[in-house]
Structure formats: C-alpha cells, structure tokens
Amino acid sequence: TASTPDVFPDLPGFGTPVRMYSGGAYVKADFSEGEYDWTGRANIGASYQHGLGASHLRYFNYEGQLEGRMPVRSGQSAFVGQIAMNVNHERSDSDPIPFYMRPRIGGSSTLRGFALDRFYGKNLMRLSLDYRYRLHPNFEASIFHDAGQIFDRAGELAWFNWHRNYGLSFRLHSNYRTILRLEYGFSSEGSMFHLSFGDRTPQPMSGVVRYGTYRR
C-alpha cells in the first residue's frame, strides 16, 4: 500500500500542526412548528483564522445552513429541504488551508450515498430534499435526494459537476427524539447503508462556534 506522502505529495498541512486563533460571529434562528408543519431553521456566520508562530495561515470563512419544511398532508407528510454553503477566502500572504480544516461532504449527515468525507476542498455547496411520510405515530419512511460539490473557484460550480445520490430512509422515534434511523443511499460509486441512533447530526459549522444536534 502506497504511503500518504507518495499519493498526496502536496497535501497542505500533512504532518504539520497549526497553532492559531479564530474569531467570528454566528446567528442561529429556529421557527419550528412540528415534524409535518411549516418550519424554518437557519445558521449563518463568518469568522477569521490567523495562524500563530511559524504558521502564516490567514483566511476568512463564510458559511450558512438553511432548512425548510412544507407540509403535504397536515400531520402526515412533508417535504424537507436543505441548502448549505461554506466558502473560504485566503489572503494573498496566507499559507494554504490545511486539508483537515477544509469543508467535506459524504456520509450520513451530507451525501448519504457516498463514504464518510469522500470529497473535500476549499469551498462547498450542498442541497438535499426529503419526502417524509408517517406510517405510524412512531414510525416514518422517506425518500431522499442529495447533491453537492466541492470547488476551488466559482467558475467550477456547475450543475453537471455535482455529486448526487438517491435513497430510502426509515426512522423509529418517540414524541421527543429519534430512537433508530436506517438509511440506504445509492450513487455513481455504489451504495451505502447507515445505521444510527438518535437524530442525524448535521455537518458542523467550521468556525469558532459549532452548533449542537437538531432534528433533520
């Protein structure tokens, strides 16, 4: 098996620890009305990262996550849509952003048909749409479509370059929380099966403040 330096000879930040400080401002809004009612959530923020010591890391990070629910049949079914964006802007004198600090997609919280953190890069754009249907007061089924792209420049952001997957999901829950979740996603790279307990954890904000779990 080839070593990491052989496969990725120019991987930014590999084997190099970074000391830095970060400052930012974040806003969270939640207008929840229920699982199958009109609902909106938003997390937006901006931060600045400044390397210390030998590090010349200098960059701004802008990110946001929006979620909306539209009932189809009151108390029975609903569409759930999400959009997320993460943009990094390096100063001209900055070192490259280390690979472990860059946005990534793949896995049960982002693209459910791909392996965990399958794609990573400088900037991220992601969309998802679920149709959820209550089969029983404590059992729900849904079909979903996820799409996302990692890109370095705005000119690379094109619909034909997006990574997409489709799938099915089943959720067992109580009146207050999710107990068990089964998800099966299919993509151009095959299929992935996810088994999780509790609510889906959203992809965290990458700046100075990280939000906790919310229902997804």
Backbone torsions as a table, in degrees:
resi	resn	phi	psi	omega
1	THR	NA	128.8	-179.7
2	ALA	-67.3	148.2	179.1
3	SER	-77.6	159.9	-179.5
4	THR	-59.1	-45.0	178.8
5	PRO	-61.5	-29.1	178.6
6	ASP	-72.7	-39.1	-178.1
7	VAL	-78.5	-37.7	-178.6
8	PHE	-125.4	74.7	-175.1
9	PRO	-66.2	-23.9	-177.8
10	ASP	-113.3	27.5	-177.8
11	LEU	-67.4	113.4	-176.6
12	PRO	-63.5	130.1	175.3
13	GLY	85.5	-3.2	-177.7
14	PHE	-66.4	125.3	179.1
15	GLY	71.8	11.0	-177.7
16	THR	-124.2	108.0	176.9
17	PRO	-69.8	150.1	-178.9
18	VAL	-123.3	127.2	170.9
19	ARG	-102.4	133.7	-173.5
20	MET	-158.9	165.2	167.4
21	TYR	-121.7	155.7	-176.4
22	SER	-140.1	137.2	176.0
23	GLY	-135.9	144.1	-177.9
24	GLY	-166.1	177.7	177.3
25	ALA	-132.1	134.5	-177.5
26	TYR	-135.0	147.2	179.9
27	VAL	-129.9	134.4	177.9
28	LYS	-125.6	132.0	177.9
29	ALA	-130.5	138.3	-177.6
30	ASP	-138.0	120.0	-179.3
31	PHE	-119.9	48.5	-175.3
32	SER	-65.7	135.5	176.2
33	GLU	-123.0	-2.0	-178.1
34	GLY	133.7	170.0	-176.2
35	GLU	-65.1	-34.1	-174.1
36	TYR	-125.8	34.7	177.9
37	ASP	-125.7	173.6	177.9
38	TRP	-62.0	126.2	-176.1
39	THR	-145.8	145.7	175.0
40	GLY	-142.1	142.4	176.6
41	ARG	-139.3	149.5	179.8
42	ALA	-150.8	135.1	170.2
43	ASN	-128.0	121.6	177.6
44	ILE	-135.7	152.3	179.6
45	GLY	-173.1	169.0	178.0
46	ALA	-145.6	145.3	-179.9
47	SER	-148.5	163.7	178.2
48	TYR	-125.5	131.1	180.0
49	GLN	-110.8	131.3	-176.5
50	HIS	-134.0	115.5	179.9
51	GLY	-70.4	150.8	179.4
52	LEU	-114.4	160.6	178.9
53	GLY	67.1	-129.4	-177.8
54	ALA	-74.9	-12.5	-177.8
55	SER	-77.8	134.0	175.1
56	HIS	-110.5	32.0	179.6
57	LEU	-71.6	123.2	-179.5
58	ARG	-144.9	107.8	178.1
59	TYR	-157.2	157.6	176.4
60	PHE	-103.8	145.4	178.5
61	ASN	-125.4	130.1	177.9
62	TYR	-124.7	130.7	-176.0
63	GLU	-150.4	157.0	179.7
64	GLY	-160.4	149.4	176.2
65	GLN	-135.5	126.1	179.1
66	LEU	-123.9	139.9	177.5
67	GLU	-137.1	139.4	177.1
68	GLY	-140.1	147.3	177.8
69	ARG	-123.2	135.3	178.6
70	MET	-124.6	114.4	-179.1
71	PRO	-67.2	138.8	173.9
72	VAL	-99.1	-47.3	173.8
73	ARG	-131.8	118.6	-172.3
74	SER	-53.5	125.6	178.9
75	GLY	73.9	3.4	-173.8
76	GLN	-126.1	-43.6	-177.1
77	SER	-151.7	159.2	-177.8
78	ALA	-164.1	154.3	168.9
79	PHE	-92.3	138.5	177.0
80	VAL	-124.5	118.3	-179.4
81	GLY	-117.4	145.7	178.3
82	GLN	-136.0	146.8	171.0
83	ILE	-137.8	137.6	-179.8
84	ALA	-138.7	142.9	178.0
85	MET	-140.5	141.5	177.1
86	ASN	-140.2	114.8	-175.5
87	VAL	-122.7	131.1	177.9
88	ASN	-115.6	134.2	-179.7
89	HIS	-124.5	109.8	-179.7
90	GLU	-83.3	143.6	171.3
91	ARG	-73.5	160.5	-174.9
92	SER	-62.8	-27.2	-178.1
93	ASP	-98.3	14.2	-174.4
94	SER	-85.2	148.7	166.3
95	ASP	-69.4	159.3	175.1
96	PRO	-61.1	145.7	177.8
97	ILE	-67.6	126.7	179.2
98	PRO	-56.0	146.8	-175.3
99	PHE	-60.6	-32.3	-176.8
100	TYR	-78.5	-4.3	176.9
101	MET	-108.4	5.9	-177.3
102	ARG	-92.9	154.2	177.7
103	PRO	-60.4	151.7	179.9
104	ARG	-147.2	153.6	177.7
105	ILE	-136.7	154.5	-176.9
106	GLY	124.7	134.2	-179.2
107	GLY	113.3	-178.7	-170.6
108	SER	-68.3	-17.9	-179.7
109	SER	-96.2	-8.0	-175.8
110	THR	-132.7	-88.4	177.5
111	LEU	-102.4	104.3	-170.2
112	ARG	-76.4	-6.6	177.3
113	GLY	-98.9	5.0	-178.9
114	PHE	-123.3	160.4	179.0
115	ALA	-66.2	160.2	-178.5
116	LEU	-57.5	128.3	177.7
117	ASP	55.4	39.0	-176.8
118	ARG	-61.0	-37.6	-178.0
119	PHE	-123.4	141.2	176.1
120	TYR	-147.6	157.8	-179.0
121	GLY	177.7	-162.7	-172.8
122	LYS	-74.9	-41.5	-176.8
123	ASN	-131.8	158.3	-175.1
124	LEU	-139.1	141.9	171.2
125	MET	-138.4	131.5	-175.3
126	ARG	-144.2	142.4	177.2
127	LEU	-133.0	149.9	173.2
128	SER	-151.0	150.0	178.5
129	LEU	-141.3	125.4	178.1
130	ASP	-117.9	143.5	167.1
131	TYR	-113.6	115.6	-174.7
132	ARG	-108.8	140.5	-178.4
133	TYR	-136.5	128.4	-179.8
134	ARG	-84.1	114.6	178.2
135	LEU	-86.7	-26.9	-175.7
136	HIS	-156.0	155.0	179.3
137	PRO	-51.3	-25.0	-179.6
138	ASN	-121.2	17.1	-178.3
139	PHE	-141.3	130.2	-175.5
140	GLU	-132.9	142.3	174.5
141	ALA	-120.5	151.5	179.1
142	SER	-152.6	156.2	169.4
143	ILE	-114.8	147.7	-174.5
144	PHE	-141.8	158.7	173.7
145	HIS	-136.7	126.5	177.7
146	ASP	-118.2	145.5	175.9
147	ALA	-147.6	142.1	179.7
148	GLY	-162.5	160.2	178.4
149	GLN	-145.0	141.9	170.0
150	ILE	-104.3	132.7	-176.7
151	PHE	-147.7	153.4	178.3
152	ASP	-95.0	-34.8	-178.6
153	ARG	-129.8	153.2	-177.1
154	ALA	-60.3	-30.6	-180.0
155	GLY	-65.1	-18.7	179.2
156	GLU	-83.6	-12.1	-177.0
157	LEU	-79.2	95.4	-178.3
158	ALA	-134.7	143.2	-175.1
159	TRP	-58.3	-34.2	-178.5
160	PHE	-72.9	-13.8	179.0
161	ASN	-92.6	-1.2	-175.6
162	TRP	-75.7	149.4	173.4
163	HIS	-94.2	131.0	-173.5
164	ARG	-127.8	153.0	171.9
165	ASN	-150.7	161.6	179.5
166	TYR	-132.4	160.2	178.3
167	GLY	179.4	-175.1	-179.6
168	LEU	-124.1	151.2	-179.6
169	SER	-142.0	144.0	175.4
170	PHE	-130.4	137.0	-174.8
171	ARG	-134.2	129.5	173.5
172	LEU	-105.2	125.6	-174.9
173	HIS	-146.1	160.8	173.5
174	SER	-99.2	-167.9	178.5
175	ASN	-72.1	-15.7	-172.0
176	TYR	-120.8	-20.9	-176.0
177	ARG	-158.3	163.7	174.8
178	THR	-82.5	133.7	179.6
179	ILE	-94.9	-47.5	-176.0
180	LEU	-146.4	141.4	179.3
181	ARG	-135.2	130.4	175.4
182	LEU	-117.7	130.2	-178.9
183	GLU	-135.9	136.6	176.9
184	TYR	-127.4	118.6	179.9
185	GLY	-118.5	142.7	-179.9
186	PHE	-122.8	132.1	-178.7
187	SER	-137.9	-176.0	179.1
188	SER	-67.1	-14.7	179.9
189	GLU	-103.1	11.5	178.8
190	GLY	117.6	-148.6	-177.1
191	SER	-130.4	156.1	178.8
192	MET	-134.7	140.7	177.0
193	PHE	-116.8	129.7	-177.8
194	HIS	-121.6	130.5	173.8
195	LEU	-120.6	122.0	-178.4
196	SER	-140.5	154.3	178.4
197	PHE	-112.6	131.3	-177.4
198	GLY	91.3	-178.6	-179.4
199	ASP	-69.4	152.3	176.6
200	ARG	-64.9	131.5	177.5
201	THR	-85.7	120.4	180.0
202	PRO	-69.3	159.1	174.6
203	GLN	-59.6	125.8	-173.9
204	PRO	-71.1	154.8	169.7
205	MET	-63.6	144.4	-173.4
206	SER	-95.5	-2.3	-177.7
207	GLY	-87.0	-153.4	-172.7
208	VAL	-70.1	-27.6	-179.0
209	VAL	-111.4	133.8	176.8
210	ARG	-121.9	132.6	-176.4
211	TYR	-88.9	154.7	179.5
212	GLY	-80.5	-170.4	-176.5
213	THR	-70.6	141.0	168.8
214	TYR	-135.4	160.8	-176.1
215	ARG	-66.5	134.1	-175.4
216	ARG	-127.4	NA	NA
